[in-house]
Amino acid sequence: MIKPPFDLKKIKPGEFKYFSRRLLANKEGEETGSIIVWKRGGDDDHSYAMECPYCQKEGKGTVDLKKRPYRVRCPNCNRSIALKKLKDT
């Protein structure tokens, strides 16, 4: 599972509006990747760090998560990856 690009022990209460860590499945349904998505207070977009379930390379970027289904695009292989709802995982 991918590690966050910041020290979780140094996070102050209220610093993040959103934080989620999830496994990502490839087309066959195998959970071969992972993602961490967060939004700091004052930021407009969500940031993410991921290990792609298709190419297994790490990447990071920003994404606007306003409409479901939430999706991110791998910066390496350009595949679109859906983020399942937590209740569906």
Backbone torsions as a table, in degrees:
resi	resn	phi	psi	omega
1	MET	NA	138.7	-177.5
2	ILE	-67.0	147.3	179.7
3	LYS	-97.7	146.8	179.7
4	PRO	-67.5	151.4	-179.9
5	PRO	-81.1	17.2	177.4
6	PHE	-145.6	163.1	-178.1
7	ASP	-82.4	114.1	-178.3
8	LEU	-62.5	-27.3	-178.8
9	LYS	-72.6	-17.1	-177.6
10	LYS	-99.2	7.2	179.3
11	ILE	-75.3	132.4	178.3
12	LYS	-93.3	148.0	178.4
13	PRO	-56.2	133.9	179.3
14	GLY	84.3	-1.9	-178.5
15	GLU	-69.8	-33.1	-178.2
16	PHE	-112.0	138.3	172.7
17	LYS	-86.1	-27.3	-176.3
18	TYR	-151.0	138.8	175.0
19	PHE	-151.1	128.9	179.4
20	SER	-147.8	140.8	175.0
21	ARG	-124.7	124.7	-175.9
22	ARG	-140.1	156.5	171.1
23	LEU	-86.6	148.7	179.8
24	LEU	-118.1	137.5	-178.7
25	ALA	-102.4	146.9	174.7
26	ASN	-85.4	-173.3	-176.2
27	LYS	-60.7	-30.7	179.3
28	GLU	-81.7	-3.6	180.0
29	GLY	89.3	3.8	178.9
30	GLU	-81.6	132.1	179.6
31	GLU	-82.0	89.3	-176.0
32	THR	-110.4	2.1	179.4
33	GLY	-136.2	175.8	178.0
34	SER	-151.9	160.2	-179.1
35	ILE	-145.3	146.9	170.2
36	ILE	-121.6	125.9	179.3
37	VAL	-120.9	136.0	179.0
38	TRP	-147.3	159.4	175.0
39	LYS	-141.6	117.1	177.9
40	ARG	-81.2	153.1	175.9
41	GLY	-58.5	131.6	-179.6
42	GLY	95.3	-16.8	177.5
43	ASP	-80.5	147.8	177.5
44	ASP	-86.0	-39.7	-177.2
45	ASP	-110.1	163.3	173.6
46	HIS	-85.1	143.8	174.4
47	SER	-103.4	155.1	177.8
48	TYR	-146.9	153.5	169.7
49	ALA	-130.4	130.9	-173.7
50	MET	-143.0	157.4	166.2
51	GLU	-112.9	114.5	-173.8
52	CYS	-64.9	133.6	178.4
53	PRO	-73.6	-11.2	-178.8
54	TYR	-97.1	-51.2	-176.5
55	CYS	-103.0	-6.8	179.8
56	GLN	59.8	18.8	176.6
57	LYS	-96.9	151.5	179.3
58	GLU	-87.5	146.4	177.8
59	GLY	-154.4	164.5	176.9
60	LYS	-148.1	162.3	-179.2
61	GLY	177.3	-164.2	176.9
62	THR	-126.2	153.6	-178.0
63	VAL	-151.1	148.4	176.3
64	ASP	-93.5	111.5	-177.8
65	LEU	-106.2	71.2	179.2
66	LYS	-103.2	-33.0	-176.7
67	LYS	-115.7	136.8	175.0
68	ARG	-84.7	150.6	0.3
69	PRO	-76.3	140.3	178.6
70	TYR	-70.5	136.1	-179.0
71	ARG	-139.4	147.0	170.8
72	VAL	-126.3	157.7	179.0
73	ARG	-115.2	130.7	178.7
74	CYS	-67.2	126.3	179.7
75	PRO	-71.7	-12.5	-178.0
76	ASN	-95.0	-53.1	-176.5
77	CYS	-103.7	-5.0	175.7
78	ASN	67.4	19.3	177.3
79	ARG	-81.9	142.9	175.9
80	SER	-87.5	131.6	-174.6
81	ILE	-124.5	124.8	179.7
82	ALA	-82.6	140.1	174.2
83	LEU	-100.1	115.3	-179.9
84	LYS	-69.5	152.9	172.4
85	LYS	-63.7	148.6	-179.3
86	LEU	-61.1	-35.9	-179.3
87	LYS	-68.9	-17.7	178.6
88	ASP	-90.6	-6.0	-177.4
89	THR	-92.7	NA	NA
